[in-house]
């Protein structure tokens, strides 16, 4: 059992799975974004480990040879070059009636011109999966650079301000609890930055949308790349597996053959070239078929939910300044109780999208009680500006 868990334990020492947010962790994206750079990357790293673990599948390839041929040498040669199956023997009926022993494997003359399907992708599967995992992290790194630590800089020192009750800062297991005075200063700073609308540039929400769009395009790119890598079988893999008229195992055995053939050439005793047709057992494809079947469904799910997330982002842009009911729904999810009508109308009418979106992400990183206080202070601050600049507007808001 310990040997079985070794690859997972090795991965666990290098990747820390966060089960609960740390007190100093600032969340700069959403769950859909995390599905890309965290969950998908970990899934691909795990798959890369699995296909390199001989203890699960034994020898990756083992070729059956006769005469004086060295099985180890032939197996290594066939693994590093390629193996093949024959197109004319890929019908399940031929196996059922005993014409051929395995799908794609039958009588073959070395001088034959019958069409063949060459298989060499299996050599690169672990490297490909590892590279794909790295690529899924890139958009997160890009957004992290563009975000520039804006949220962290504004929230530093007041993450636990909702628990403030003393005149002095208190040390605790979940981080320092700031003093009442520091809490007031933090709330005032946030209120001022949002009211002045100069803390985040217009590129802040644009950068987030660009990265979310890149996530959608990247999933499609990964599906196309995998399809190219597997020789054009990936696009149809999922639909074919769900097709009731096809036998799933026959389909998988055709696309990920467990038994293939290989041609090996060597010099004979007199110096003439001897050609050998050998049969190879591809144990590695037992794992590959399961990995790529899971990845097809995961990529489709990821593409769908990421596209819906872009639609939601467009909806927030269109509705944040038009519907107070929409703001009630969105902001109330981060605060205890309901927002009053005046607050809803004020935020709807007087916050541009970049400040509204930044306010939402503030709410994700602080306690609901503290966020409620920030909302109330922000509303009061906006009212003061409105009453000075436009008394008629202030009267309208209070109706």
C-alpha positions, 0 to 999 in steps of 0.5 A: 500500500505504501508503494502505491501511494509513493507518487502521490506522497511525492506530489504532496510534498511539493504542492500544498492543497489549501483546505481553508484560507490562511489569514494572510491569503488574499484571493484575487480571482474566483473559483472558475479561475482556480479550476484552471491554474490549481485543479487542472494543473494538479490533475495533469501533474498527477497524470504525468506521475501515473504514466511514469510509475512502472509499479502500476502498469509494469513494463511500459512495453514488452515485445515477444521475440523468437530466435536469438533476438534479445527481448530487452533490446527489441522492446527498447528499440520499439519503444523509442521508434514506434509501433503500428497497427494495421487498418484492415484489421481494426474491425471487432468482428475479425476478433470475434470470429477468430480471424485475428487475435487482437484489433489491428494485429494480423498477418503482415509481410514486411514488403506489404503496402497495406495502410498502417497506423503508427503509434509513437505518442506514448513516448511523449505522454508524461512530458506532454502532460507536465508541459500542459500543467505548466501552461495552465498556470501561466494565465494566473501568473499573468493576472497576478502580475497585472493585479500588482498586489492592489488588494493586499496593499489595501487590506494589510493589517485589517484582515481580522478587523471585524474582531477588533475590541481593544485599544491595542493590537492583539496577537492570535492564532489566525493573525493579528487583531488590529486595534479599534483605531487601526480598524477605523483608519483602514476603513477610512482608507478604503472608503477614500480610495474608492470614492476618489476612484484613483486607486485602481486603473481601468486596466484592473477589470480589463486585465481580469477579463483578458485573463478569463478570456485567455482561459477559455481560448487556452482550454480550446487550444489544449483540446486542439493540441491534444488532438494533434498529439494523439493523431486526430482521435481526441475530438471524437473520443468523448462523443464516441464513448457516449455513443451507445452503438459503439462498444467503449472498450473496442473504441479504446482498444482501437485508439489506444491499442494494447497489442501492436506490431514492430519491425526490427532489422539487424545484420545476420551472420553473413552481413545481410539484413534480417527483418523481424516482425515482432508483437508488442504488448503496450501496458502503458496504453492501459493508463493512457486510455483512462487519462485521456478519456477523463481529460476529454470530459474535464476539458469540455466541462472547463470550457463550458463553465469558463464560457459561462463565467465570461457571460456572467462578467458581461452581465455584471458590467451591464447591470452593476450601474443599472439595477439596484436589485442586481447589486442587492443580490451580489453584495448581500452574499458577502454581508450579513443581513440585507443592504438598505435601499439607499445603499443599493441605489447609491452604489448603483448610481455612483460606482463605476465598474472598476471600483464596483468590481474591486469592492466585490473582491474586497468583500471576498477577502474580509469578514462579512461584518467588516465588509458591511461596515465598509459598505455603510461608510462608503455610502455615507462618503458618497452621500457627502460628495453628492450633497456638496456637488448636487443637492437635487441628486441627494434629495432624489436618493433619499426618496 
